[in-house]
Amino acid sequence: MPALDLSTDLVSMSAVELLRGYAAAQFTPTEVLTATERRIEASEPRLHAFYVRESELARRQAAASANRWRGGRTTGALDGVPLTLKENVATVGTPCPAGSAAYADAPPAEADGPVALATSAAGAVRLGKTVMPDLGMLSSGVSSLHGLTRSPWNPDWTPGGSSAGAAAAGAARLGPLHVGSDIGGSVRLPAGWTGLVALKPSFGIVPVDPPYQGRVIGPLARTVDDVALLMQVLARADPHHRDYTYLERPEEAWSSVWQQPLGDAEVRGLRVGLHTDAGSGMLTNAEVIKTVERVADTFDRAGATVTPLSPFLSPELLHQLDLFWRARSWGTLQALPAAARDAVLPYIRHWTEGAAGLSGAAVIEAHHAVQEIRRVTLAATRGFDLVVSPVAPVAAFPAHWAGPTNDPATAMAHIAYTAPYNFSEQPAATVNAGFTPDGRPIGVQLAGPRFGDVSLLRICRWYEQVRPHDARPSWPA
């Protein structure tokens, strides 16, 4: 085996590869952390992925992990693996300002949230917390508190959002594992725009604090294996039972994703729906459609039965979802003192003003529409084992834009493919499937039946292995 270049090879390895290297004593968690920290120092001034760096904590955790590996007494599934958490995942001693200057003086959290507890218990080396845009309600890295987060592929492009810093860090190889959250596409959209793999898991299998309708915690990584590895840790009960929506379920075979061989038998006979017309929101770019159709052809050639799936999310349902979220955020802003409210990103303030003066009946109508989204999504997808669609109708947009249209009036026009699965509670993942002529990544969304997360990730891994060479990311230098 050729000698490793500790300054470059270690940051390019997946978490699964790092664990194998630790077990073989090829390198140590402290060496991996040193290489990762050097890369962060070089990249962070350009990307602005981190809200908080936790270097001292990471050094202590890496040293303790190195001792455990040396003594043959590893503590968990992520022992010694670098990881980041999104800003809204509570960790002791760090505020959770929701990406907004309105909460710049938020008090430090007094307890670790469920995900922070689980990843620490698994031995992960926490690099820090990654940034998000105001209130998590933008699909970009624009924040009144943090400024601008940029894509490693090109600093003129957005990394997406709201898990903006997580996506930027993942694509820049600032650690292999990143935790985000998703209420309408916030792990899948940034992953799709930066070439990463992400999973929005089935609702209720990863504890969230505080829980909210449609909101999940999900992993972003460069490989399907790493997403499955992180899910093995995330999908565990919170010992403090803070998520009343959490569903205790039998232990899932997450390790089958990376430990068992996969062949065409994995997809032969699958009923696959091809969904390239969302029926609402922005028109889907022709290059995106072409890329997704090529993915469907790959499944077809392997023996799946591919059938076009008609649009099922009407413009009115998308409008009512947008209105429901505006009303929720409007209430949040109205509870703030005037000075804090004025500190919120103007785009978000203008967006929430669309709910000013709504009657209670109108808000209830919007909430009923959210339940209708659940119904129509389940009805449309019930006959399929897998639905293949775009993640977003367009590729990455300018970094300084708040969203693909950069207009508060159409702020949610790009989520018609992703949001339905938040409310149907089904798992949905993204894997990179191609690039635009100017090099912007194009992710494909693969969605499956509720609680079929492991099977979905096995299908994702199969596609990851067989996809054309020109769909495989060569990560930015």
Residue pairs with C-beta under 8 A, 6 or more apart in sequence:
4 10
4 26
4 27
6 27
6 31
6 34
6 35
7 35
7 38
8 35
10 18
10 27
10 31
10 32
10 35
10 36
11 32
11 35
11 36
11 39
11 173
11 174
12 173
12 475
13 21
13 32
13 176
14 176
14 221
14 222
14 223
14 225
14 226
15 78
15 81
15 176
15 177
15 221
15 225
15 226
15 229
15 230
16 223
16 225
16 226
16 229
16 258
18 32
18 80
18 81
18 176
19 79
19 80
19 81
21 27
22 28
22 29
22 69
22 74
22 79
22 80
23 69
25 69
28 62
28 66
28 69
28 70
28 80
29 61
29 62
29 63
29 65
29 66
29 69
29 79
29 80
29 81
29 125
30 59
30 62
30 63
30 66
32 62
32 80
32 82
32 125
33 58
33 59
33 62
33 82
33 125
36 82
36 127
36 174
36 175
37 55
37 58
37 127
39 172
39 173
39 174
40 50
40 53
40 127
40 174
43 49
43 152
43 172
43 174
44 50
44 174
46 150
46 155
47 149
47 150
47 151
47 152
47 155
47 159
47 168
47 169
47 172
48 131
48 141
48 146
48 147
48 148
48 149
48 150
48 165
48 168
49 130
49 131
49 149
49 159
49 164
49 165
49 166
49 168
49 169
49 172
49 174
50 84
50 127
50 128
50 129
50 130
50 131
50 165
50 169
51 87
51 128
51 129
51 130
51 131
51 132
51 146
51 165
52 87
52 94
52 128
52 129
53 127
53 128
54 126
54 127
54 128
54 129
55 127
55 128
57 126
58 82
58 125
58 126
58 127
58 128
61 120
61 123
61 124
61 125
61 126
62 80
62 125
65 74
65 75
65 79
65 80
65 123
65 125
66 80
68 74
68 75
68 79
68 80
68 123
69 79
69 80
74 123
75 121
75 122
75 123
76 121
76 122
76 123
76 124
76 233
77 122
77 123
77 229
77 232
77 233
78 119
78 122
78 123
78 124
78 177
78 229
78 230
78 233
79 122
79 123
79 124
80 123
80 125
81 123
81 124
81 125
81 176
81 177
82 124
82 125
82 127
82 175
82 176
82 177
83 119
83 124
83 125
83 126
83 127
83 175
83 176
83 177
83 178
83 179
83 230
84 126
84 127
84 128
84 129
84 130
84 165
84 166
84 169
84 174
84 175
84 177
84 178
84 179
85 91
85 115
85 116
85 119
85 126
85 128
85 129
85 130
85 179
86 129
86 130
86 132
86 163
86 165
86 166
86 178
86 179
86 180
86 181
87 96
87 97
87 98
87 99
87 129
87 130
87 131
87 132
87 165
88 96
88 98
88 132
88 136
88 181
89 96
89 113
89 115
89 116
89 129
89 179
89 181
89 217
90 96
90 109
90 111
90 112
90 113
90 116
90 209
91 109
91 112
91 113
91 116
91 126
91 129
92 108
92 109
92 110
92 111
92 112
93 108
93 109
94 108
94 109
94 129
95 103
95 106
95 107
95 108
95 109
96 103
96 106
96 109
97 103
97 104
97 106
97 145
98 106
98 132
98 134
98 135
98 136
99 131
99 132
99 133
99 134
99 135
99 136
99 143
99 144
99 145
99 146
99 162
100 134
100 135
100 143
100 144
100 145
100 343
100 344
100 345
100 348
101 144
101 145
101 343
101 344
102 134
102 144
102 333
102 336
102 340
102 341
102 343
102 344
103 145
103 340
104 145
104 343
111 240
112 120
113 209
113 242
114 206
114 207
114 208
114 209
114 238
114 240
114 242
114 243
115 179
115 206
115 207
115 217
115 234
116 126
117 238
117 239
118 233
118 234
118 236
118 238
119 126
119 179
119 233
119 234
120 126
122 233
124 177
124 233
127 169
127 174
127 175
129 165
130 163
130 164
130 165
130 166
130 168
130 169
130 178
130 180
131 141
131 143
131 146
131 149
131 164
131 165
132 143
132 161
132 162
132 163
132 164
132 165
133 140
133 141
133 142
133 143
133 161
133 162
133 164
133 345
133 402
134 142
134 143
134 144
134 145
134 344
134 345
134 347
134 348
135 329
135 332
135 344
135 348
136 161
136 162
136 181
136 183
136 186
137 162
137 325
137 329
137 348
137 351
137 411
138 161
138 162
138 345
138 347
138 348
138 402
138 403
138 411
139 158
139 160
139 161
139 162
139 185
139 186
139 189
139 190
139 392
139 403
139 404
139 414
139 415
140 158
140 160
140 161
140 164
140 397
140 399
140 401
140 402
140 403
141 148
141 149
141 150
141 158
141 159
141 160
141 161
141 164
141 165
141 168
141 399
142 148
142 149
142 161
142 345
142 347
142 400
142 401
142 402
143 149
143 164
143 345
144 343
144 344
144 345
144 348
148 399
148 400
149 158
149 159
149 161
149 164
149 165
149 168
149 399
150 156
150 157
150 158
150 159
150 168
150 399
151 157
151 158
151 159
151 167
151 168
151 171
151 193
151 194
151 396
151 399
152 159
152 168
152 171
152 172
152 194
152 475
152 476
153 171
153 194
153 195
153 396
153 439
153 440
153 441
153 476
154 439
154 440
155 399
156 398
156 399
157 193
157 396
157 397
157 398
157 399
157 440
158 164
158 193
158 396
158 397
158 398
158 399
158 401
159 165
159 167
159 168
159 171
159 190
159 193
159 194
159 396
160 167
160 189
160 190
160 191
160 192
160 193
160 194
160 396
161 167
161 186
161 189
161 190
162 180
162 181
162 186
162 190
163 178
163 180
163 181
163 182
163 186
163 187
163 190
163 191
163 220
164 190
166 178
166 179
166 180
166 187
166 190
166 220
167 178
167 180
167 190
167 191
167 193
167 194
167 196
167 220
168 174
168 194
169 175
169 178
170 176
170 178
170 191
170 194
170 196
170 220
170 221
170 222
171 194
171 195
171 196
171 222
171 473
171 475
171 476
172 475
172 476
173 222
173 475
176 221
176 222
176 226
177 219
177 221
177 226
177 229
177 230
178 219
178 220
178 221
179 217
179 218
179 219
179 220
179 230
179 234
180 186
180 187
180 190
180 198
180 217
180 218
180 219
180 220
181 187
181 208
181 215
181 216
181 217
181 218
182 188
182 200
182 215
182 216
182 217
182 218
182 422
183 212
183 214
183 215
183 216
183 422
184 214
184 321
184 325
184 412
184 415
184 418
184 419
184 422
185 200
185 391
185 392
185 415
185 417
185 418
185 419
185 422
187 198
187 199
187 200
187 218
187 219
187 220
188 198
188 200
188 391
188 418
188 428
188 429
188 430
188 443
188 445
189 391
189 392
189 414
189 415
189 418
190 196
190 198
190 220
191 197
191 198
191 220
191 391
191 430
191 443
192 198
192 391
192 392
192 430
192 432
192 441
192 442
192 443
192 444
192 445
193 391
193 392
193 395
193 396
193 440
193 441
193 443
194 396
194 441
195 222
195 432
195 441
195 443
195 473
195 475
196 220
196 221
196 222
196 430
196 432
196 443
197 220
197 221
197 222
197 223
197 224
197 226
197 227
197 429
197 430
197 431
197 432
197 460
197 464
198 218
198 219
198 220
198 221
198 227
198 429
198 430
199 218
199 219
199 227
199 231
199 427
199 428
199 429
199 453
199 456
199 457
200 216
200 218
200 418
200 421
200 422
200 427
200 428
200 429
201 216
201 217
201 218
201 231
201 234
201 235
201 427
201 453
202 425
202 426
202 427
202 450
202 451
202 452
202 453
203 214
203 216
203 245
203 422
203 425
203 450
204 245
204 246
204 247
204 425
205 235
205 246
205 247
205 249
205 252
205 451
205 453
206 216
206 217
206 218
206 231
206 234
206 235
206 246
207 217
207 236
207 237
207 238
207 242
207 243
207 246
208 215
208 216
208 217
208 243
208 245
208 246
209 238
209 242
209 243
210 242
211 243
211 244
211 245
211 246
213 370
213 423
214 370
214 419
214 422
214 423
215 422
216 422
217 234
218 234
219 226
219 227
219 230
219 231
219 234
220 227
221 227
221 230
222 473
222 475
223 464
224 257
224 258
224 429
224 431
224 457
224 460
224 461
224 464
225 257
225 258
225 461
227 429
227 457
227 460
228 254
228 255
228 257
228 258
228 454
228 457
228 461
229 254
229 255
229 258
231 252
231 254
231 453
231 457
232 252
232 254
232 255
235 252
235 254
235 453
237 246
237 248
238 246
249 451
252 453
252 454
253 454
254 454
254 457
256 454
256 458
257 454
257 457
257 458
257 461
258 461
260 458
262 458
262 461
262 462
262 465
263 462
264 302
264 303
264 462
266 458
266 459
266 462
267 299
267 302
267 303
267 304
267 459
267 462
268 302
268 303
268 304
269 303
269 304
269 305
270 299
270 304
270 305
270 385
270 386
270 459
271 304
271 305
271 307
271 383
271 384
271 385
271 386
272 296
272 299
272 300
272 304
272 305
272 306
272 307
272 384
272 385
272 386
272 387
272 388
273 306
273 307
273 308
273 309
273 380
273 381
273 383
273 384
273 386
273 387
273 388
274 292
274 293
274 296
274 306
274 307
274 308
274 309
274 388
274 389
275 308
275 309
275 311
275 387
275 388
275 389
275 417
276 284
276 289
276 292
276 293
276 308
276 389
276 390
277 284
277 310
277 311
278 284
278 311
278 313
278 389
278 390
278 393
278 416
278 417
279 310
279 311
279 312
279 313
279 314
279 315
279 416
280 311
280 313
280 314
280 315
280 317
280 318
280 416
281 315
281 318
281 393
281 412
281 413
281 414
281 415
281 416
282 393
282 394
282 404
282 405
282 410
282 413
282 414
282 416
283 393
284 390
284 393
284 394
285 393
285 394
285 395
287 395
287 436
287 437
287 442
288 390
288 392
288 393
288 394
288 395
288 442
289 390
291 390
291 433
291 434
291 442
291 444
291 471
292 388
292 389
292 390
292 433
292 444
294 433
294 434
294 468
295 388
295 433
295 444
295 463
295 467
296 306
296 388
297 306
298 463
298 466
298 467
299 306
299 386
299 388
299 463
300 306
302 466
304 386
306 388
307 384
309 380
309 381
309 384
309 387
309 389
310 380
312 376
312 377
312 379
312 380
312 420
313 373
313 376
313 377
313 416
313 419
313 420
316 369
317 369
317 372
317 373
317 376
318 412
318 413
318 415
318 416
318 419
320 365
320 366
320 369
320 370
321 366
321 369
321 370
321 373
321 412
321 419
322 354
322 411
322 412
323 354
323 355
323 358
323 362
323 366
324 363
324 366
324 367
324 369
324 370
325 412
326 351
326 352
326 354
326 355
327 355
327 358
327 363
327 366
329 348
329 351
329 352
329 355
330 352
330 353
330 355
330 356
330 358
333 341
333 344
333 349
333 352
334 341
336 344
341 349
345 402
347 402
347 408
347 411
350 408
351 408
351 411
354 408
354 409
355 363
370 423
371 423
373 419
373 420
373 423
373 424
374 423
374 424
374 425
376 420
377 420
377 421
377 423
377 424
377 426
378 424
378 426
381 387
381 424
381 426
381 447
381 449
385 448
385 449
386 446
386 447
386 448
386 456
386 459
387 445
387 446
387 447
387 448
388 444
388 445
388 446
389 417
389 444
389 445
389 447
390 417
390 442
390 443
390 444
390 445
391 417
391 418
391 430
391 443
391 444
391 445
392 404
392 414
392 415
392 417
392 418
392 443
393 404
393 414
393 416
393 417
394 404
394 414
395 436
395 440
395 441
395 442
396 440
396 441
397 403
397 404
397 406
398 406
402 408
402 411
403 410
403 411
403 414
404 413
404 414
405 411
405 413
405 414
412 419
417 445
418 428
418 445
421 427
421 428
421 447
424 450
425 450
426 447
426 448
426 449
426 450
426 452
427 447
427 448
427 450
427 451
427 452
427 453
427 456
428 445
428 446
428 447
428 448
429 445
429 446
429 447
429 456
429 457
429 460
430 443
430 444
430 445
430 446
431 443
431 444
431 446
431 460
431 463
431 464
431 467
432 441
432 442
432 443
432 444
432 467
432 471
432 472
432 473
433 442
433 443
433 444
433 467
433 471
434 441
434 442
434 468
434 470
434 471
435 441
435 442
435 470
435 471
436 442
441 473
444 463
446 456
446 459
446 460
446 463
447 456
448 455
448 456
448 459
